[in-house]
Amino acid sequence: MIIDSFGDVIAECTKLAEEDVTAVCSPKKLRQASRSRYRDARRPVLYREIIGMEHTSELKVN
């Protein structure tokens, strides 16, 4: 089964056996997907200094 960025099934196997399925994913639909909008809205200039700071990772599990 192949599912597009919106969760729609665009190709599906029709037999209970090994089967190859192909589909075409259009760039237009990928740009309209929500993940793409969030990526395009990122502003790394605003948090570059925070991410670049030295730090020690700690795992705190209760």
Buried (B, 14 or more C-beta within 10 A) or exposed (E): EBEBBEEEEBEEEEEEEEEEEEEEEEEEBEEEBEEEEEEEEEEEEEEEEEEEEEEEEEEEEE
